[in-house]
């Protein structure tokens, strides 16, 4: 029996259990079948960016928490599991056969998509055959051989010759060498034998670019402000690509007239607010504020008096406060999102 290869080792199961959540509940909220969710936790099913970010929200965890690090207790488990499954696949002959099919396809210059089409298979099924994750059934052999420009007998003979020459062994080793890593975002080549490291790094980097940290959360009177990535949310599509953006959750008790529940303010610290703009007024210099050091902030409407001095207008109750447009203390709110 051949085992599916681990392609996405992760901490999702451990995080879910620590939250006291059932797999069925997480799967339902994520829009996945129970089978798909189980495969995700077992590391044999990939996630796309949207699914990954959705799971972070459901599990209330940071994106980096999902990815395996060398220091994680589960790293040893995933390494041994990967080794075992690779051994199972190689002993069954599927790894050698799949590598042979891939070699023959490349020799004739055919893309994997065209080969799958000519073999009358889905791209997913064909790909699993090439990577040694799926057996080929008797009624599929002729179509597979035809896609390679051969018949069944000549296909098996060609693969046997490649194996005897040592070409397939070299290719298998080369592929495995590229995957010798723990799936950790900042270290795609940490030295453990795990497939999916490059995939993990790529999807982490791609998904991370779509997230912004929530620096401001409601306090008793004003906003509690802390430069930390403990909580991340997806930025609006029109802001993607802009650097430095952060989010603030308004103090509903103070600003309820202006902002409903489940609203987020997206702020650009590099844009200087003008009179009439909505802004975040910080008690301390943003640039000098140390990570995880708390300060306070207010959400204000920027005004200008007759002398040209800026002030911040707050509501519920109405209040006019002086604001400093120096030292990185006044940042423009560039977008408001209501969930």
C-alpha positions as CSV (number, residue, x, y, z in Angstrom):
1,X,0.0,0.0,0.0
2,X,1.3,3.5,-0.9
3,X,0.9,6.4,1.5
4,X,0.3,9.9,0.4
5,X,3.3,12.1,0.9
6,X,3.3,14.8,3.6
7,X,3.3,18.2,1.7
8,X,2.1,20.6,4.4
9,X,3.2,19.7,7.9
10,X,1.5,22.0,10.3
11,X,0.4,22.8,13.9
12,X,-3.3,23.1,13.0
13,X,-4.4,20.0,15.0
14,X,-2.5,21.1,18.1
15,X,-3.9,24.6,17.9
16,X,-7.4,23.3,17.4
17,X,-7.2,20.9,20.4
18,X,-5.7,23.7,22.6
19,X,-8.8,25.8,21.8
20,X,-11.1,22.9,22.7
21,X,-12.6,22.9,19.2
22,X,-13.9,19.9,17.3
23,X,-12.7,19.2,13.8
24,X,-16.3,19.1,12.5
25,X,-16.8,22.7,13.8
26,X,-13.6,24.0,12.3
27,X,-14.3,22.3,9.0
28,X,-17.8,23.7,8.8
29,X,-16.6,27.3,9.5
30,X,-13.8,27.0,7.0
31,X,-16.1,25.7,4.3
32,X,-14.2,22.4,4.0
33,X,-15.5,18.8,4.1
34,X,-14.5,16.8,7.2
35,X,-12.3,14.6,4.9
36,X,-10.5,17.6,3.5
37,X,-10.0,19.1,7.0
38,X,-8.6,15.8,8.2
39,X,-6.1,15.7,5.3
40,X,-5.1,19.2,6.1
41,X,-4.2,18.3,9.7
42,X,-2.4,15.2,8.5
43,X,-0.3,17.3,6.1
44,X,-1.4,15.6,2.9
45,X,-3.6,18.4,1.6
46,X,-2.5,21.9,0.6
47,X,-4.3,25.1,1.6
48,X,-4.6,28.1,-0.6
49,X,-4.1,31.6,0.8
50,X,-7.8,32.3,1.5
51,X,-8.2,29.0,3.3
52,X,-5.1,29.6,5.4
53,X,-6.1,33.0,6.5
54,X,-9.7,31.8,7.2
55,X,-8.3,29.1,9.5
56,X,-6.1,31.7,11.3
57,X,-9.3,33.6,12.0
58,X,-11.2,30.6,13.2
59,X,-8.4,29.3,15.4
60,X,-7.6,32.8,16.6
61,X,-3.9,32.3,15.9
62,X,-1.0,34.1,14.1
63,X,-0.2,32.9,10.6
64,X,3.3,31.9,11.8
65,X,1.8,29.7,14.5
66,X,0.5,27.3,11.8
67,X,3.9,26.6,10.3
68,X,6.3,24.1,11.9
69,X,9.5,25.4,13.5
70,X,12.6,23.4,14.5
71,X,11.8,24.2,18.1
72,X,8.3,22.7,18.0
73,X,7.7,19.4,19.7
74,X,5.9,18.2,16.6
75,X,8.9,18.7,14.3
76,X,10.3,15.3,15.2
77,X,7.0,13.6,14.5
78,X,6.7,15.2,11.1
79,X,10.3,14.2,10.2
80,X,9.8,10.6,11.1
81,X,6.4,10.5,9.4
82,X,7.8,12.0,6.2
83,X,10.7,9.4,6.3
84,X,8.2,6.5,6.8
85,X,6.0,7.6,4.0
86,X,8.8,8.1,1.6
87,X,10.1,4.7,2.4
88,X,6.6,3.1,1.9
89,X,6.3,4.8,-1.5
90,X,9.7,3.8,-2.6
91,X,9.3,0.2,-1.5
92,X,6.1,-0.1,-3.4
93,X,7.8,1.1,-6.6
94,X,5.5,4.0,-7.1
95,X,8.2,6.6,-6.6
96,X,10.4,5.0,-9.2
97,X,7.5,4.5,-11.7
98,X,6.3,8.1,-11.2
99,X,9.8,9.5,-11.7
100,X,10.1,7.5,-14.8
101,X,6.9,8.8,-16.2
102,X,8.0,12.4,-15.4
103,X,11.3,11.8,-17.1
104,X,9.7,10.4,-20.3
105,X,7.2,13.3,-20.4
106,X,10.0,15.8,-20.2
107,X,12.0,14.1,-22.9
108,X,9.2,14.7,-25.4
109,X,8.7,18.3,-24.2
110,X,5.1,17.9,-23.0
111,X,3.6,19.9,-20.2
112,X,2.0,18.1,-17.3
113,X,-1.3,19.7,-18.2
114,X,-1.2,18.3,-21.8
115,X,0.0,14.9,-20.6
116,X,-2.9,14.7,-18.1
117,X,-5.4,15.7,-20.9
118,X,-3.9,13.1,-23.3
119,X,-4.0,10.4,-20.6
120,X,-7.6,11.3,-19.9
121,X,-6.9,12.1,-16.3
122,X,-7.5,15.1,-14.1
123,X,-4.4,17.2,-13.5
124,X,-4.5,16.2,-9.8
125,X,-4.6,12.5,-10.5
126,X,-1.8,12.7,-13.1
127,X,0.4,14.7,-10.8
128,X,0.0,12.2,-8.0
129,X,1.2,9.5,-10.3
130,X,4.3,11.4,-11.2
131,X,5.2,12.1,-7.6
132,X,4.5,8.5,-6.5
133,X,1.4,9.1,-4.5
134,X,-1.0,7.0,-6.6
135,X,-1.1,3.6,-8.2
136,X,-2.0,3.2,-11.9
137,X,-4.9,0.9,-12.6
138,X,-4.9,-1.6,-15.4
139,X,-7.5,0.4,-17.5
140,X,-5.4,3.5,-17.2
141,X,-2.0,2.2,-18.4
142,X,-2.6,2.4,-22.1
143,X,-3.9,6.0,-21.9
144,X,-0.9,6.9,-19.8
145,X,1.5,5.3,-22.2
146,X,-0.2,7.0,-25.2
147,X,0.2,10.4,-23.5
148,X,4.0,9.7,-23.5
149,X,4.0,8.7,-27.2
150,X,4.4,5.0,-26.3
151,X,2.4,1.8,-25.8
152,X,2.3,0.0,-22.4
153,X,5.1,-2.4,-23.2
154,X,7.5,0.2,-24.5
155,X,6.7,2.5,-21.6
156,X,7.6,-0.1,-18.9
157,X,10.7,-1.1,-20.9
158,X,11.8,2.6,-21.1
159,X,11.3,3.1,-17.3
160,X,13.2,-0.1,-16.6
161,X,16.1,1.1,-18.7
162,X,16.2,4.5,-16.9
163,X,16.1,2.7,-13.6
164,X,19.0,0.3,-14.5
165,X,21.1,3.3,-15.7
166,X,20.7,5.0,-12.3
167,X,19.0,8.1,-13.9
168,X,15.8,7.7,-11.8
169,X,17.7,7.3,-8.5
170,X,19.6,10.5,-9.2
171,X,16.4,12.4,-9.9
172,X,14.7,11.1,-6.8
173,X,17.6,12.1,-4.7
174,X,17.7,15.5,-6.3
175,X,14.0,16.1,-5.6
176,X,14.3,15.0,-2.0
177,X,17.4,17.1,-1.5
178,X,15.4,20.2,-2.4
179,X,12.8,19.3,0.1
180,X,15.1,18.7,3.1
181,X,13.6,21.3,5.4
182,X,11.2,22.0,8.2
183,X,8.2,23.9,7.0
184,X,9.0,27.1,8.7
185,X,8.3,30.5,7.2
186,X,11.7,32.1,7.8
187,X,13.8,29.1,7.2
188,X,12.9,27.1,4.1
189,X,16.1,24.9,4.4
190,X,16.4,24.0,8.0
191,X,17.8,20.5,7.5
192,X,15.0,18.1,8.3
193,X,13.7,15.8,5.6
194,X,10.3,17.2,4.9
195,X,8.5,17.9,1.6
196,X,6.6,21.1,1.2
197,X,9.2,23.5,2.6
198,X,9.3,25.6,-0.6
199,X,5.5,25.5,-0.8
200,X,5.2,26.5,2.8
201,X,7.5,29.4,2.5
202,X,5.9,30.6,-0.7
203,X,2.3,30.5,0.7
204,X,3.4,32.0,4.0
205,X,5.1,35.0,2.3
206,X,2.2,35.4,-0.1
207,X,-0.4,35.3,2.6
208,X,1.6,37.4,5.0
209,X,1.6,40.2,2.4
210,X,-2.2,40.3,2.6
211,X,-2.2,40.8,6.3
212,X,-1.8,43.8,8.5
213,X,-1.3,44.0,12.3
214,X,-3.9,45.4,14.6
215,X,-2.0,47.9,16.7
216,X,-5.0,49.6,18.4
217,X,-7.7,48.0,20.5
218,X,-10.5,49.6,22.6
219,X,-9.6,50.7,26.1
220,X,-11.8,52.3,28.8
221,X,-11.7,55.8,27.3
222,X,-9.2,55.8,24.4
223,X,-7.5,53.3,22.2
224,X,-4.8,51.0,23.7
225,X,-2.0,51.1,21.2
226,X,0.8,48.5,20.9
227,X,3.1,47.7,18.0
228,X,2.7,43.9,17.9
229,X,1.7,41.3,15.4
230,X,-0.3,39.2,17.9
231,X,-3.4,39.9,15.9
232,X,-3.5,40.2,12.1
233,X,-6.3,40.8,9.7
234,X,-6.6,40.8,5.9
235,X,-6.1,44.2,4.4
236,X,-8.5,45.6,1.8
237,X,-7.6,44.7,-1.8
238,X,-7.1,48.3,-2.9
239,X,-4.5,48.8,-0.2
240,X,-2.4,45.7,-1.1
241,X,1.1,46.6,-2.0
242,X,1.2,49.6,0.4
243,X,3.8,49.2,3.2
244,X,3.4,50.2,6.8
245,X,-0.4,49.9,6.9
246,X,-1.9,48.9,10.3
247,X,-5.4,48.6,11.7
248,X,-7.2,50.0,14.7
249,X,-10.4,48.8,16.3
250,X,-12.4,51.8,17.4
251,X,-13.6,52.3,21.0
252,X,-17.3,51.6,20.4
253,X,-18.4,53.0,23.7
254,X,-16.7,56.3,22.9
255,X,-17.1,56.4,19.2
256,X,-20.3,54.4,18.7
257,X,-22.0,57.3,16.9
258,X,-19.4,57.1,14.2
259,X,-18.5,53.4,14.0
260,X,-20.7,50.3,14.3
261,X,-19.5,47.1,15.9
262,X,-17.1,44.9,13.8
263,X,-15.5,47.9,12.1
264,X,-11.8,48.4,11.4
265,X,-9.8,51.5,10.6
266,X,-6.9,51.0,8.3
267,X,-4.1,53.6,8.9
268,X,-1.1,54.7,6.9
269,X,1.6,56.2,9.1
270,X,3.4,57.7,6.1
271,X,0.5,60.0,5.1
272,X,0.2,63.3,6.8
273,X,-3.5,64.1,7.6
274,X,-5.0,67.4,6.5
275,X,-7.9,69.3,8.0
276,X,-11.1,67.3,7.4
277,X,-9.3,63.9,7.5
278,X,-10.0,61.2,10.0
279,X,-6.8,60.4,11.9
280,X,-5.2,58.5,14.7
281,X,-3.6,60.8,17.3
282,X,-0.9,59.0,19.3
283,X,0.3,60.0,22.8
284,X,3.9,59.0,21.8
285,X,6.1,59.1,18.7
286,X,5.3,56.1,16.6
287,X,8.8,55.6,15.3
288,X,10.3,55.7,18.8
289,X,7.7,53.4,20.3
290,X,9.2,50.0,21.2
291,X,7.4,46.8,20.1
292,X,5.0,45.6,22.8
293,X,5.2,48.9,24.7
294,X,1.7,50.2,25.3
295,X,0.6,53.8,24.8
296,X,-2.7,55.4,24.1
297,X,-4.3,56.9,21.0
298,X,-7.5,58.7,20.0
299,X,-9.6,58.7,16.8
300,X,-10.1,62.2,15.8
301,X,-11.4,64.4,13.0
302,X,-8.6,66.8,12.2
303,X,-9.6,70.5,12.3
304,X,-7.7,73.8,12.0
305,X,-8.3,77.0,14.0
306,X,-8.0,80.6,12.9
307,X,-4.3,80.6,13.8
308,X,-3.6,77.5,11.7
309,X,-3.2,75.2,14.7
310,X,-4.5,71.7,14.3
311,X,-6.9,70.1,16.7
312,X,-8.7,66.9,17.0
313,X,-12.5,66.7,17.3
314,X,-13.9,63.8,19.2
315,X,-17.5,62.8,19.7
316,X,-19.7,61.1,22.4
317,X,-19.1,63.4,24.1
318,X,-17.9,66.3,22.0
319,X,-14.3,67.2,22.8
320,X,-11.7,69.4,21.1
321,X,-8.1,68.3,21.9
322,X,-4.8,69.7,20.6
323,X,-2.9,67.3,18.4
324,X,0.7,67.2,17.2
325,X,1.5,66.7,13.6
326,X,5.1,66.1,14.5
327,X,7.1,63.2,15.7
328,X,5.0,60.7,13.9
329,X,2.0,61.2,16.2
330,X,-0.7,61.9,13.7
331,X,-1.6,59.2,11.1
332,X,-4.3,59.4,8.5
333,X,-7.1,56.8,8.4
334,X,-7.2,55.7,4.7
335,X,-10.1,53.2,4.8
336,X,-12.8,52.0,7.1
337,X,-14.1,48.4,6.8
338,X,-17.2,47.0,8.4
339,X,-17.4,43.2,8.6
